[in-house]
Amino acid sequence: MQVSEITPVELAKYAREDETESDVISTFTLILSAVKAYIKGYTGLSDEQLNTKEDISIAVFVLSNEMYENRIFTVKDNNVNKVVQSILDMHSINLL
């Protein structure tokens, strides 16, 4: 699955939330936007480049779920899930 194909409804299902509730979907819409921005900033990849890396989709789902469970919409670099961090590190071209 490509990153561009991920929808807020799929994220809600992954988090085992009711995907028919509008407030849940609007929350996951915000989270999806924040996660994509974080991943692009972390890796230095464009939207097109993200779509060529299928494993980044897993990182999107995991980060989105963590943001939803913890009710935070930012990621601190020292608190990133190790699996997510290793996936993003494999594709990082932003090595500063």
PDB file of N, CA, C and O in Angstrom:
ATOM      1  N   MET A   1       0.839  -1.175   0.000  1.00  0.00           N
ATOM      2  CA  MET A   1       0.000   0.000   0.000  1.00  0.00           C
ATOM      3  C   MET A   1       0.886   1.241   0.000  1.00  0.00           C
ATOM      4  O   MET A   1       1.861   1.324   0.747  1.00  0.00           O
ATOM      5  N   GLN A   2       0.537   2.188  -0.837  1.00  0.00           N
ATOM      6  CA  GLN A   2       1.281   3.441  -0.902  1.00  0.00           C
ATOM      7  C   GLN A   2       0.771   4.400   0.173  1.00  0.00           C
ATOM      8  O   GLN A   2      -0.379   4.313   0.604  1.00  0.00           O
ATOM      9  N   VAL A   3       1.632   5.303   0.593  1.00  0.00           N
ATOM     10  CA  VAL A   3       1.268   6.276   1.621  1.00  0.00           C
ATOM     11  C   VAL A   3       0.086   7.124   1.160  1.00  0.00           C
ATOM     12  O   VAL A   3      -0.789   7.448   1.964  1.00  0.00           O
ATOM     13  N   SER A   4       0.047   7.484  -0.106  1.00  0.00           N
ATOM     14  CA  SER A   4      -1.042   8.329  -0.615  1.00  0.00           C
ATOM     15  C   SER A   4      -2.393   7.616  -0.610  1.00  0.00           C
ATOM     16  O   SER A   4      -3.432   8.271  -0.694  1.00  0.00           O
ATOM     17  N   GLU A   5      -2.395   6.295  -0.516  1.00  0.00           N
ATOM     18  CA  GLU A   5      -3.637   5.523  -0.510  1.00  0.00           C
ATOM     19  C   GLU A   5      -4.238   5.371   0.885  1.00  0.00           C
ATOM     20  O   GLU A   5      -5.377   4.922   1.018  1.00  0.00           O
ATOM     21  N   ILE A   6      -3.500   5.735   1.914  1.00  0.00           N
ATOM     22  CA  ILE A   6      -3.982   5.581   3.288  1.00  0.00           C
ATOM     23  C   ILE A   6      -5.018   6.656   3.588  1.00  0.00           C
ATOM     24  O   ILE A   6      -4.794   7.838   3.326  1.00  0.00           O
ATOM     25  N   THR A   7      -6.148   6.236   4.137  1.00  0.00           N
ATOM     26  CA  THR A   7      -7.231   7.164   4.464  1.00  0.00           C
ATOM     27  C   THR A   7      -7.450   7.208   5.974  1.00  0.00           C
ATOM     28  O   THR A   7      -7.048   6.292   6.690  1.00  0.00           O
ATOM     29  N   PRO A   8      -8.088   8.272   6.455  1.00  0.00           N
ATOM     30  CA  PRO A   8      -8.428   8.341   7.879  1.00  0.00           C
ATOM     31  C   PRO A   8      -9.315   7.177   8.332  1.00  0.00           C
ATOM     32  O   PRO A   8      -9.224   6.742   9.480  1.00  0.00           O
ATOM     33  N   VAL A   9     -10.163   6.677   7.449  1.00  0.00           N
ATOM     34  CA  VAL A   9     -11.030   5.538   7.790  1.00  0.00           C
ATOM     35  C   VAL A   9     -10.184   4.295   8.070  1.00  0.00           C
ATOM     36  O   VAL A   9     -10.454   3.566   9.025  1.00  0.00           O
ATOM     37  N   GLU A  10      -9.164   4.049   7.248  1.00  0.00           N
ATOM     38  CA  GLU A  10      -8.281   2.897   7.468  1.00  0.00           C
ATOM     39  C   GLU A  10      -7.510   3.034   8.775  1.00  0.00           C
ATOM     40  O   GLU A  10      -7.302   2.049   9.484  1.00  0.00           O
ATOM     41  N   LEU A  11      -7.088   4.255   9.094  1.00  0.00           N
ATOM     42  CA  LEU A  11      -6.382   4.481  10.355  1.00  0.00           C
ATOM     43  C   LEU A  11      -7.300   4.227  11.544  1.00  0.00           C
ATOM     44  O   LEU A  11      -6.869   3.671  12.554  1.00  0.00           O
ATOM     45  N   ALA A  12      -8.564   4.633  11.429  1.00  0.00           N
ATOM     46  CA  ALA A  12      -9.535   4.398  12.502  1.00  0.00           C
ATOM     47  C   ALA A  12      -9.763   2.900  12.697  1.00  0.00           C
ATOM     48  O   ALA A  12      -9.847   2.427  13.830  1.00  0.00           O
ATOM     49  N   LYS A  13      -9.863   2.165  11.611  1.00  0.00           N
ATOM     50  CA  LYS A  13     -10.030   0.709  11.707  1.00  0.00           C
ATOM     51  C   LYS A  13      -8.811   0.073  12.367  1.00  0.00           C
ATOM     52  O   LYS A  13      -8.951  -0.817  13.206  1.00  0.00           O
ATOM     53  N   TYR A  14      -7.624   0.525  11.994  1.00  0.00           N
ATOM     54  CA  TYR A  14      -6.389  -0.004  12.573  1.00  0.00           C
ATOM     55  C   TYR A  14      -6.351   0.241  14.082  1.00  0.00           C
ATOM     56  O   TYR A  14      -5.858  -0.591  14.844  1.00  0.00           O
ATOM     57  N   ALA A  15      -6.876   1.388  14.501  1.00  0.00           N
ATOM     58  CA  ALA A  15      -6.905   1.736  15.925  1.00  0.00           C
ATOM     59  C   ALA A  15      -8.103   1.118  16.642  1.00  0.00           C
ATOM     60  O   ALA A  15      -8.303   1.337  17.837  1.00  0.00           O
ATOM     61  N   ARG A  16      -8.892   0.350  15.905  1.00  0.00           N
ATOM     62  CA  ARG A  16     -10.092  -0.302  16.443  1.00  0.00           C
ATOM     63  C   ARG A  16     -11.100   0.711  16.981  1.00  0.00           C
ATOM     64  O   ARG A  16     -11.705   0.521  18.036  1.00  0.00           O
ATOM     65  N   GLU A  17     -11.257   1.781  16.229  1.00  0.00           N
ATOM     66  CA  GLU A  17     -12.240   2.811  16.555  1.00  0.00           C
ATOM     67  C   GLU A  17     -13.372   2.751  15.548  1.00  0.00           C
ATOM     68  O   GLU A  17     -13.225   2.186  14.464  1.00  0.00           O
ATOM     69  N   ASP A  18     -14.505   3.339  15.915  1.00  0.00           N
ATOM     70  CA  ASP A  18     -15.674   3.360  15.036  1.00  0.00           C
ATOM     71  C   ASP A  18     -15.422   4.332  13.891  1.00  0.00           C
ATOM     72  O   ASP A  18     -15.405   5.548  14.084  1.00  0.00           O
ATOM     73  N   GLU A  19     -15.227   3.778  12.694  1.00  0.00           N
ATOM     74  CA  GLU A  19     -14.893   4.621  11.539  1.00  0.00           C
ATOM     75  C   GLU A  19     -16.091   5.355  10.971  1.00  0.00           C
ATOM     76  O   GLU A  19     -15.957   6.082   9.987  1.00  0.00           O
ATOM     77  N   THR A  20     -17.274   5.179  11.576  1.00  0.00           N
ATOM     78  CA  THR A  20     -18.455   5.894  11.089  1.00  0.00           C
ATOM     79  C   THR A  20     -18.702   7.184  11.863  1.00  0.00           C
ATOM     80  O   THR A  20     -19.519   8.004  11.443  1.00  0.00           O
ATOM     81  N   GLU A  21     -18.017   7.376  12.977  1.00  0.00           N
ATOM     82  CA  GLU A  21     -18.195   8.599  13.761  1.00  0.00           C
ATOM     83  C   GLU A  21     -17.376   9.728  13.142  1.00  0.00           C
ATOM     84  O   GLU A  21     -16.181   9.581  12.886  1.00  0.00           O
ATOM     85  N   SER A  22     -18.036  10.846  12.909  1.00  0.00           N
ATOM     86  CA  SER A  22     -17.366  11.955  12.222  1.00  0.00           C
ATOM     87  C   SER A  22     -16.242  12.564  13.050  1.00  0.00           C
ATOM     88  O   SER A  22     -15.240  13.004  12.486  1.00  0.00           O
ATOM     89  N   ASP A  23     -16.382  12.601  14.381  1.00  0.00           N
ATOM     90  CA  ASP A  23     -15.310  13.181  15.194  1.00  0.00           C
ATOM     91  C   ASP A  23     -14.059  12.297  15.182  1.00  0.00           C
ATOM     92  O   ASP A  23     -12.941  12.807  15.249  1.00  0.00           O
ATOM     93  N   VAL A  24     -14.239  10.994  15.097  1.00  0.00           N
ATOM     94  CA  VAL A  24     -13.095  10.082  14.999  1.00  0.00           C
ATOM     95  C   VAL A  24     -12.384  10.282  13.664  1.00  0.00           C
ATOM     96  O   VAL A  24     -11.155  10.329  13.614  1.00  0.00           O
ATOM     97  N   ILE A  25     -13.145  10.398  12.598  1.00  0.00           N
ATOM     98  CA  ILE A  25     -12.553  10.591  11.269  1.00  0.00           C
ATOM     99  C   ILE A  25     -11.845  11.935  11.185  1.00  0.00           C
ATOM    100  O   ILE A  25     -10.766  12.025  10.601  1.00  0.00           O
ATOM    101  N   SER A  26     -12.438  12.990  11.764  1.00  0.00           N
ATOM    102  CA  SER A  26     -11.744  14.285  11.706  1.00  0.00           C
ATOM    103  C   SER A  26     -10.461  14.264  12.516  1.00  0.00           C
ATOM    104  O   SER A  26      -9.481  14.908  12.140  1.00  0.00           O
ATOM    105  N   THR A  27     -10.452  13.532  13.627  1.00  0.00           N
ATOM    106  CA  THR A  27      -9.223  13.407  14.403  1.00  0.00           C
ATOM    107  C   THR A  27      -8.155  12.677  13.593  1.00  0.00           C
ATOM    108  O   THR A  27      -6.999  13.100  13.565  1.00  0.00           O
ATOM    109  N   PHE A  28      -8.535  11.588  12.937  1.00  0.00           N
ATOM    110  CA  PHE A  28      -7.563  10.844  12.138  1.00  0.00           C
ATOM    111  C   PHE A  28      -7.142  11.607  10.882  1.00  0.00           C
ATOM    112  O   PHE A  28      -6.052  11.367  10.361  1.00  0.00           O
ATOM    113  N   THR A  29      -7.962  12.501  10.395  1.00  0.00           N
ATOM    114  CA  THR A  29      -7.560  13.360   9.277  1.00  0.00           C
ATOM    115  C   THR A  29      -6.412  14.265   9.710  1.00  0.00           C
ATOM    116  O   THR A  29      -5.433  14.426   8.982  1.00  0.00           O
ATOM    117  N   LEU A  30      -6.536  14.856  10.896  1.00  0.00           N
ATOM    118  CA  LEU A  30      -5.460  15.698  11.437  1.00  0.00           C
ATOM    119  C   LEU A  30      -4.200  14.880  11.700  1.00  0.00           C
ATOM    120  O   LEU A  30      -3.090  15.303  11.381  1.00  0.00           O
ATOM    121  N   ILE A  31      -4.390  13.711  12.282  1.00  0.00           N
ATOM    122  CA  ILE A  31      -3.251  12.852  12.597  1.00  0.00           C
ATOM    123  C   ILE A  31      -2.517  12.426  11.325  1.00  0.00           C
ATOM    124  O   ILE A  31      -1.287  12.448  11.284  1.00  0.00           O
ATOM    125  N   LEU A  32      -3.257  12.043  10.297  1.00  0.00           N
ATOM    126  CA  LEU A  32      -2.634  11.623   9.036  1.00  0.00           C
ATOM    127  C   LEU A  32      -1.792  12.747   8.447  1.00  0.00           C
ATOM    128  O   LEU A  32      -0.690  12.513   7.951  1.00  0.00           O
ATOM    129  N   SER A  33      -2.307  13.945   8.503  1.00  0.00           N
ATOM    130  CA  SER A  33      -1.565  15.100   7.999  1.00  0.00           C
ATOM    131  C   SER A  33      -0.285  15.317   8.808  1.00  0.00           C
ATOM    132  O   SER A  33       0.776  15.572   8.238  1.00  0.00           O
ATOM    133  N   ALA A  34      -0.385  15.217  10.130  1.00  0.00           N
ATOM    134  CA  ALA A  34       0.782  15.407  10.997  1.00  0.00           C
ATOM    135  C   ALA A  34       1.825  14.314  10.779  1.00  0.00           C
ATOM    136  O   ALA A  34       3.022  14.597  10.752  1.00  0.00           O
ATOM    137  N   VAL A  35       1.382  13.081  10.625  1.00  0.00           N
ATOM    138  CA  VAL A  35       2.303  11.958  10.422  1.00  0.00           C
ATOM    139  C   VAL A  35       3.040  12.094   9.095  1.00  0.00           C
ATOM    140  O   VAL A  35       4.251  11.879   9.031  1.00  0.00           O
ATOM    141  N   LYS A  36       2.320  12.447   8.043  1.00  0.00           N
ATOM    142  CA  LYS A  36       2.976  12.622   6.741  1.00  0.00           C
ATOM    143  C   LYS A  36       4.016  13.738   6.807  1.00  0.00           C
ATOM    144  O   LYS A  36       5.108  13.599   6.257  1.00  0.00           O
ATOM    145  N   ALA A  37       3.687  14.835   7.472  1.00  0.00           N
ATOM    146  CA  ALA A  37       4.633  15.948   7.600  1.00  0.00           C
ATOM    147  C   ALA A  37       5.865  15.514   8.395  1.00  0.00           C
ATOM    148  O   ALA A  37       6.991  15.858   8.035  1.00  0.00           O
ATOM    149  N   TYR A  38       5.654  14.767   9.466  1.00  0.00           N
ATOM    150  CA  TYR A  38       6.775  14.285  10.274  1.00  0.00           C
ATOM    151  C   TYR A  38       7.683  13.371   9.449  1.00  0.00           C
ATOM    152  O   TYR A  38       8.905  13.522   9.467  1.00  0.00           O
ATOM    153  N   ILE A  39       7.087  12.431   8.733  1.00  0.00           N
ATOM    154  CA  ILE A  39       7.873  11.476   7.944  1.00  0.00           C
ATOM    155  C   ILE A  39       8.642  12.189   6.837  1.00  0.00           C
ATOM    156  O   ILE A  39       9.806  11.875   6.589  1.00  0.00           O
ATOM    157  N   LYS A  40       8.004  13.140   6.175  1.00  0.00           N
ATOM    158  CA  LYS A  40       8.705  13.882   5.113  1.00  0.00           C
ATOM    159  C   LYS A  40       9.851  14.697   5.701  1.00  0.00           C
ATOM    160  O   LYS A  40      10.929  14.765   5.109  1.00  0.00           O
ATOM    161  N   GLY A  41       9.631  15.315   6.856  1.00  0.00           N
ATOM    162  CA  GLY A  41      10.689  16.083   7.495  1.00  0.00           C
ATOM    163  C   GLY A  41      11.831  15.208   7.989  1.00  0.00           C
ATOM    164  O   GLY A  41      12.999  15.582   7.879  1.00  0.00           O
ATOM    165  N   TYR A  42      11.498  14.052   8.528  1.00  0.00           N
ATOM    166  CA  TYR A  42      12.501  13.126   9.064  1.00  0.00           C
ATOM    167  C   TYR A  42      13.352  12.529   7.954  1.00  0.00           C
ATOM    168  O   TYR A  42      14.575  12.455   8.072  1.00  0.00           O
ATOM    169  N   THR A  43      12.706  12.105   6.883  1.00  0.00           N
ATOM    170  CA  THR A  43      13.431  11.401   5.819  1.00  0.00           C
ATOM    171  C   THR A  43      13.966  12.318   4.731  1.00  0.00           C
ATOM    172  O   THR A  43      14.969  12.003   4.091  1.00  0.00           O
ATOM    173  N   GLY A  44      13.308  13.445   4.516  1.00  0.00           N
ATOM    174  CA  GLY A  44      13.683  14.319   3.410  1.00  0.00           C
ATOM    175  C   GLY A  44      13.087  13.881   2.089  1.00  0.00           C
ATOM    176  O   GLY A  44      13.449  14.418   1.042  1.00  0.00           O
ATOM    177  N   LEU A  45      12.175  12.914   2.114  1.00  0.00           N
ATOM    178  CA  LEU A  45      11.551  12.405   0.892  1.00  0.00           C
ATOM    179  C   LEU A  45      10.336  13.241   0.510  1.00  0.00           C
ATOM    180  O   LEU A  45       9.667  13.808   1.374  1.00  0.00           O
ATOM    181  N   SER A  46      10.056  13.316  -0.781  1.00  0.00           N
ATOM    182  CA  SER A  46       8.855  13.996  -1.271  1.00  0.00           C
ATOM    183  C   SER A  46       7.678  13.025  -1.230  1.00  0.00           C
ATOM    184  O   SER A  46       7.855  11.841  -0.945  1.00  0.00           O
ATOM    185  N   ASP A  47       6.477  13.531  -1.516  1.00  0.00           N
ATOM    186  CA  ASP A  47       5.290  12.669  -1.565  1.00  0.00           C
ATOM    187  C   ASP A  47       5.462  11.555  -2.593  1.00  0.00           C
ATOM    188  O   ASP A  47       5.095  10.407  -2.341  1.00  0.00           O
ATOM    189  N   GLU A  48       6.013  11.894  -3.737  1.00  0.00           N
ATOM    190  CA  GLU A  48       6.211  10.899  -4.789  1.00  0.00           C
ATOM    191  C   GLU A  48       7.200   9.820  -4.349  1.00  0.00           C
ATOM    192  O   GLU A  48       6.993   8.635  -4.608  1.00  0.00           O
ATOM    193  N   GLN A  49       8.265  10.239  -3.688  1.00  0.00           N
ATOM    194  CA  GLN A  49       9.261   9.281  -3.214  1.00  0.00           C
ATOM    195  C   GLN A  49       8.691   8.387  -2.112  1.00  0.00           C
ATOM    196  O   GLN A  49       9.001   7.197  -2.051  1.00  0.00           O
ATOM    197  N   LEU A  50       7.857   8.963  -1.240  1.00  0.00           N
ATOM    198  CA  LEU A  50       7.230   8.156  -0.185  1.00  0.00           C
ATOM    199  C   LEU A  50       6.394   7.032  -0.779  1.00  0.00           C
ATOM    200  O   LEU A  50       6.358   5.925  -0.241  1.00  0.00           O
ATOM    201  N   ASN A  51       5.730   7.316  -1.880  1.00  0.00           N
ATOM    202  CA  ASN A  51       4.867   6.317  -2.505  1.00  0.00           C
ATOM    203  C   ASN A  51       5.628   5.145  -3.103  1.00  0.00           C
ATOM    204  O   ASN A  51       5.033   4.111  -3.405  1.00  0.00           O
ATOM    205  N   THR A  52       6.929   5.291  -3.277  1.00  0.00           N
ATOM    206  CA  THR A  52       7.720   4.181  -3.815  1.00  0.00           C
ATOM    207  C   THR A  52       8.248   3.265  -2.712  1.00  0.00           C
ATOM    208  O   THR A  52       8.829   2.219  -3.000  1.00  0.00           O
ATOM    209  N   LYS A  53       8.053   3.647  -1.469  1.00  0.00           N
ATOM    210  CA  LYS A  53       8.553   2.873  -0.322  1.00  0.00           C
ATOM    211  C   LYS A  53       7.364   2.285   0.439  1.00  0.00           C
ATOM    212  O   LYS A  53       6.777   2.945   1.296  1.00  0.00           O
ATOM    213  N   GLU A  54       7.023   1.057   0.121  1.00  0.00           N
ATOM    214  CA  GLU A  54       5.824   0.429   0.692  1.00  0.00           C
ATOM    215  C   GLU A  54       5.909   0.266   2.207  1.00  0.00           C
ATOM    216  O   GLU A  54       4.883   0.342   2.884  1.00  0.00           O
ATOM    217  N   ASP A  55       7.100   0.043   2.756  1.00  0.00           N
ATOM    218  CA  ASP A  55       7.198  -0.174   4.193  1.00  0.00           C
ATOM    219  C   ASP A  55       6.949   1.088   5.009  1.00  0.00           C
ATOM    220  O   ASP A  55       6.701   1.000   6.212  1.00  0.00           O
ATOM    221  N   ILE A  56       7.008   2.243   4.390  1.00  0.00           N
ATOM    222  CA  ILE A  56       6.703   3.480   5.112  1.00  0.00           C
ATOM    223  C   ILE A  56       5.228   3.519   5.505  1.00  0.00           C
ATOM    224  O   ILE A  56       4.863   4.208   6.458  1.00  0.00           O
ATOM    225  N   SER A  57       4.387   2.797   4.791  1.00  0.00           N
ATOM    226  CA  SER A  57       2.968   2.714   5.160  1.00  0.00           C
ATOM    227  C   SER A  57       2.799   2.149   6.565  1.00  0.00           C
ATOM    228  O   SER A  57       1.931   2.594   7.316  1.00  0.00           O
ATOM    229  N   ILE A  58       3.625   1.172   6.920  1.00  0.00           N
ATOM    230  CA  ILE A  58       3.576   0.604   8.274  1.00  0.00           C
ATOM    231  C   ILE A  58       3.895   1.688   9.293  1.00  0.00           C
ATOM    232  O   ILE A  58       3.238   1.785  10.330  1.00  0.00           O
ATOM    233  N   ALA A  59       4.896   2.497   9.000  1.00  0.00           N
ATOM    234  CA  ALA A  59       5.261   3.587   9.905  1.00  0.00           C
ATOM    235  C   ALA A  59       4.108   4.572  10.063  1.00  0.00           C
ATOM    236  O   ALA A  59       3.875   5.078  11.161  1.00  0.00           O
ATOM    237  N   VAL A  60       3.389   4.849   8.987  1.00  0.00           N
ATOM    238  CA  VAL A  60       2.239   5.758   9.052  1.00  0.00           C
ATOM    239  C   VAL A  60       1.176   5.194   9.992  1.00  0.00           C
ATOM    240  O   VAL A  60       0.649   5.917  10.838  1.00  0.00           O
ATOM    241  N   PHE A  61       0.863   3.918   9.851  1.00  0.00           N
ATOM    242  CA  PHE A  61      -0.155   3.300  10.705  1.00  0.00           C
ATOM    243  C   PHE A  61       0.267   3.296  12.174  1.00  0.00           C
ATOM    244  O   PHE A  61      -0.532   3.627  13.050  1.00  0.00           O
ATOM    245  N   VAL A  62       1.510   2.925  12.444  1.00  0.00           N
ATOM    246  CA  VAL A  62       1.980   2.839  13.828  1.00  0.00           C
ATOM    247  C   VAL A  62       2.037   4.220  14.469  1.00  0.00           C
ATOM    248  O   VAL A  62       1.556   4.402  15.587  1.00  0.00           O
ATOM    249  N   LEU A  63       2.614   5.189  13.779  1.00  0.00           N
ATOM    250  CA  LEU A  63       2.683   6.547  14.323  1.00  0.00           C
ATOM    251  C   LEU A  63       1.293   7.134  14.547  1.00  0.00           C
ATOM    252  O   LEU A  63       1.049   7.784  15.564  1.00  0.00           O
ATOM    253  N   SER A  64       0.393   6.910  13.612  1.00  0.00           N
ATOM    254  CA  SER A  64      -0.971   7.425  13.742  1.00  0.00           C
ATOM    255  C   SER A  64      -1.666   6.828  14.953  1.00  0.00           C
ATOM    256  O   SER A  64      -2.344   7.529  15.704  1.00  0.00           O
ATOM    257  N   ASN A  65      -1.491   5.535  15.135  1.00  0.00           N
ATOM    258  CA  ASN A  65      -2.114   4.871  16.273  1.00  0.00           C
ATOM    259  C   ASN A  65      -1.542   5.390  17.591  1.00  0.00           C
ATOM    260  O   ASN A  65      -2.288   5.614  18.544  1.00  0.00           O
ATOM    261  N   GLU A  66      -0.230   5.582  17.651  1.00  0.00           N
ATOM    262  CA  GLU A  66       0.390   6.105  18.868  1.00  0.00           C
ATOM    263  C   GLU A  66      -0.077   7.527  19.161  1.00  0.00           C
ATOM    264  O   GLU A  66      -0.336   7.873  20.314  1.00  0.00           O
ATOM    265  N   MET A  67      -0.186   8.348  18.122  1.00  0.00           N
ATOM    266  CA  MET A  67      -0.681   9.711  18.324  1.00  0.00           C
ATOM    267  C   MET A  67      -2.111   9.703  18.839  1.00  0.00           C
ATOM    268  O   MET A  67      -2.469  10.497  19.709  1.00  0.00           O
ATOM    269  N   TYR A  68      -2.922   8.812  18.305  1.00  0.00           N
ATOM    270  CA  TYR A  68      -4.316   8.740  18.727  1.00  0.00           C
ATOM    271  C   TYR A  68      -4.431   8.234  20.163  1.00  0.00           C
ATOM    272  O   TYR A  68      -5.175   8.803  20.962  1.00  0.00           O
ATOM    273  N   GLU A  69      -3.707   7.179  20.493  1.00  0.00           N
ATOM    274  CA  GLU A  69      -3.769   6.620  21.841  1.00  0.00           C
ATOM    275  C   GLU A  69      -3.269   7.594  22.890  1.00  0.00           C
ATOM    276  O   GLU A  69      -3.830   7.676  23.983  1.00  0.00           O
ATOM    277  N   ASN A  70      -2.220   8.331  22.567  1.00  0.00           N
ATOM    278  CA  ASN A  70      -1.629   9.264  23.524  1.00  0.00           C
ATOM    279  C   ASN A  70      -2.209  10.665  23.429  1.00  0.00           C
ATOM    280  O   ASN A  70      -1.892  11.527  24.248  1.00  0.00           O
ATOM    281  N   ARG A  71      -3.062  10.898  22.427  1.00  0.00           N
ATOM    282  CA  ARG A  71      -3.714  12.190  22.195  1.00  0.00           C
ATOM    283  C   ARG A  71      -2.703  13.327  22.062  1.00  0.00           C
ATOM    284  O   ARG A  71      -2.902  14.427  22.576  1.00  0.00           O
ATOM    285  N   ILE A  72      -1.607  13.023  21.352  1.00  0.00           N
ATOM    286  CA  ILE A  72      -0.625  14.052  21.030  1.00  0.00           C
ATOM    287  C   ILE A  72      -0.484  14.106  19.520  1.00  0.00           C
ATOM    288  O   ILE A  72      -0.584  13.082  18.844  1.00  0.00           O
ATOM    289  N   PHE A  73      -0.255  15.280  18.998  1.00  0.00           N
ATOM    290  CA  PHE A  73      -0.187  15.445  17.553  1.00  0.00           C
ATOM    291  C   PHE A  73       1.186  15.905  17.095  1.00  0.00           C
ATOM    292  O   PHE A  73       1.338  16.464  16.010  1.00  0.00           O
ATOM    293  N   THR A  74       2.178  15.663  17.930  1.00  0.00           N
ATOM    294  CA  THR A  74       3.566  15.910  17.555  1.00  0.00           C
ATOM    295  C   THR A  74       4.382  14.697  17.983  1.00  0.00           C
ATOM    296  O   THR A  74       3.950  13.923  18.838  1.00  0.00           O
ATOM    297  N   VAL A  75       5.543  14.534  17.398  1.00  0.00           N
ATOM    298  CA  VAL A  75       6.419  13.414  17.740  1.00  0.00           C
ATOM    299  C   VAL A  75       7.725  13.987  18.245  1.00  0.00           C
ATOM    300  O   VAL A  75       8.334  14.839  17.599  1.00  0.00           O
ATOM    301  N   LYS A  76       8.150  13.515  19.404  1.00  0.00           N
ATOM    302  CA  LYS A  76       9.458  13.894  19.918  1.00  0.00           C
ATOM    303  C   LYS A  76      10.446  12.831  19.460  1.00  0.00           C
ATOM    304  O   LYS A  76      10.189  11.635  19.600  1.00  0.00           O
ATOM    305  N   ASP A  77      11.572  13.266  18.915  1.00  0.00           N
ATOM    306  CA  ASP A  77      12.533  12.324  18.335  1.00  0.00           C
ATOM    307  C   ASP A  77      13.032  11.285  19.330  1.00  0.00           C
ATOM    308  O   ASP A  77      13.359  10.168  18.930  1.00  0.00           O
ATOM    309  N   ASN A  78      13.099  11.621  20.606  1.00  0.00           N
ATOM    310  CA  ASN A  78      13.606  10.649  21.572  1.00  0.00           C
ATOM    311  C   ASN A  78      12.537   9.651  22.015  1.00  0.00           C
ATOM    312  O   ASN A  78      12.847   8.711  22.747  1.00  0.00           O
ATOM    313  N   ASN A  79      11.289   9.833  21.589  1.00  0.00           N
ATOM    314  CA  ASN A  79      10.211   8.923  21.971  1.00  0.00           C
ATOM    315  C   ASN A  79       9.627   8.167  20.784  1.00  0.00           C
ATOM    316  O   ASN A  79       8.508   7.662  20.872  1.00  0.00           O
ATOM    317  N   VAL A  80      10.347   8.080  19.693  1.00  0.00           N
ATOM    318  CA  VAL A  80       9.842   7.411  18.497  1.00  0.00           C
ATOM    319  C   VAL A  80       9.970   5.900  18.671  1.00  0.00           C
ATOM    320  O   VAL A  80      10.991   5.404  19.147  1.00  0.00           O
ATOM    321  N   ASN A  81       8.930   5.183  18.283  1.00  0.00           N
ATOM    322  CA  ASN A  81       8.924   3.725  18.278  1.00  0.00           C
ATOM    323  C   ASN A  81      10.151   3.237  17.505  1.00  0.00           C
ATOM    324  O   ASN A  81      10.446   3.741  16.421  1.00  0.00           O
ATOM    325  N   LYS A  82      10.863   2.258  18.061  1.00  0.00           N
ATOM    326  CA  LYS A  82      12.118   1.788  17.451  1.00  0.00           C
ATOM    327  C   LYS A  82      11.913   1.169  16.066  1.00  0.00           C
ATOM    328  O   LYS A  82      12.761   1.326  15.189  1.00  0.00           O
ATOM    329  N   VAL A  83      10.805   0.475  15.867  1.00  0.00           N
ATOM    330  CA  VAL A  83      10.525  -0.108  14.548  1.00  0.00           C
ATOM    331  C   VAL A  83      10.301   1.001  13.528  1.00  0.00           C
ATOM    332  O   VAL A  83      10.833   0.958  12.419  1.00  0.00           O
ATOM    333  N   VAL A  84       9.504   1.997  13.920  1.00  0.00           N
ATOM    334  CA  VAL A  84       9.243   3.136  13.040  1.00  0.00           C
ATOM    335  C   VAL A  84      10.543   3.859  12.728  1.00  0.00           C
ATOM    336  O   VAL A  84      10.811   4.203  11.576  1.00  0.00           O
ATOM    337  N   GLN A  85      11.345   4.086  13.754  1.00  0.00           N
ATOM    338  CA  GLN A  85      12.607   4.791  13.553  1.00  0.00           C
ATOM    339  C   GLN A  85      13.522   4.035  12.594  1.00  0.00           C
ATOM    340  O   GLN A  85      14.161   4.651  11.741  1.00  0.00           O
ATOM    341  N   SER A  86      13.593   2.724  12.718  1.00  0.00           N
ATOM    342  CA  SER A  86      14.470   1.972  11.815  1.00  0.00           C
ATOM    343  C   SER A  86      13.942   1.973  10.382  1.00  0.00           C
ATOM    344  O   SER A  86      14.730   2.016   9.438  1.00  0.00           O
ATOM    345  N   ILE A  87      12.614   1.927  10.206  1.00  0.00           N
ATOM    346  CA  ILE A  87      12.042   2.023   8.854  1.00  0.00           C
ATOM    347  C   ILE A  87      12.386   3.372   8.238  1.00  0.00           C
ATOM    348  O   ILE A  87      12.823   3.447   7.090  1.00  0.00           O
ATOM    349  N   LEU A  88      12.186   4.437   9.008  1.00  0.00           N
ATOM    350  CA  LEU A  88      12.455   5.780   8.486  1.00  0.00           C
ATOM    351  C   LEU A  88      13.949   5.994   8.250  1.00  0.00           C
ATOM    352  O   LEU A  88      14.339   6.642   7.279  1.00  0.00           O
ATOM    353  N   ASP A  89      14.782   5.452   9.134  1.00  0.00           N
ATOM    354  CA  ASP A  89      16.234   5.589   8.955  1.00  0.00           C
ATOM    355  C   ASP A  89      16.717   4.911   7.671  1.00  0.00           C
ATOM    356  O   ASP A  89      17.651   5.394   7.031  1.00  0.00           O
ATOM    357  N   MET A  90      16.091   3.801   7.292  1.00  0.00           N
ATOM    358  CA  MET A  90      16.488   3.099   6.064  1.00  0.00           C
ATOM    359  C   MET A  90      16.283   3.959   4.823  1.00  0.00           C
ATOM    360  O   MET A  90      17.004   3.815   3.836  1.00  0.00           O
ATOM    361  N   HIS A  91      15.303   4.852   4.875  1.00  0.00           N
ATOM    362  CA  HIS A  91      14.953   5.643   3.698  1.00  0.00           C
ATOM    363  C   HIS A  91      15.339   7.117   3.826  1.00  0.00           C
ATOM    364  O   HIS A  91      15.002   7.928   2.963  1.00  0.00           O
ATOM    365  N   SER A  92      16.033   7.455   4.886  1.00  0.00           N
ATOM    366  CA  SER A  92      16.369   8.853   5.129  1.00  0.00           C
ATOM    367  C   SER A  92      17.456   9.339   4.178  1.00  0.00           C
ATOM    368  O   SER A  92      18.522   8.736   4.058  1.00  0.00           O
ATOM    369  N   ILE A  93      17.153  10.454   3.503  1.00  0.00           N
ATOM    370  CA  ILE A  93      18.170  11.113   2.679  1.00  0.00           C
ATOM    371  C   ILE A  93      18.552  12.449   3.309  1.00  0.00           C
ATOM    372  O   ILE A  93      19.424  13.163   2.815  1.00  0.00           O
ATOM    373  N   ASN A  94      17.886  12.762   4.397  1.00  0.00           N
ATOM    374  CA  ASN A  94      18.092  13.996   5.139  1.00  0.00           C
ATOM    375  C   ASN A  94      18.978  13.661   6.333  1.00  0.00           C
ATOM    376  O   ASN A  94      18.477  13.479   7.443  1.00  0.00           O
ATOM    377  N   LEU A  95      20.269  13.581   6.122  1.00  0.00           N
ATOM    378  CA  LEU A  95      21.179  13.040   7.124  1.00  0.00           C
ATOM    379  C   LEU A  95      21.811  14.083   8.036  1.00  0.00           C
ATOM    380  O   LEU A  95      22.914  13.866   8.537  1.00  0.00           O
ATOM    381  N   LEU A  96      21.160  15.178   8.259  1.00  0.00           N
ATOM    382  CA  LEU A  96      21.721  16.185   9.160  1.00  0.00           C
ATOM    383  C   LEU A  96      21.367  15.901  10.579  1.00  0.00           C
ATOM    384  O   LEU A  96      21.758  16.650  11.475  1.00  0.00           O
TER     385      LEU A  96
END
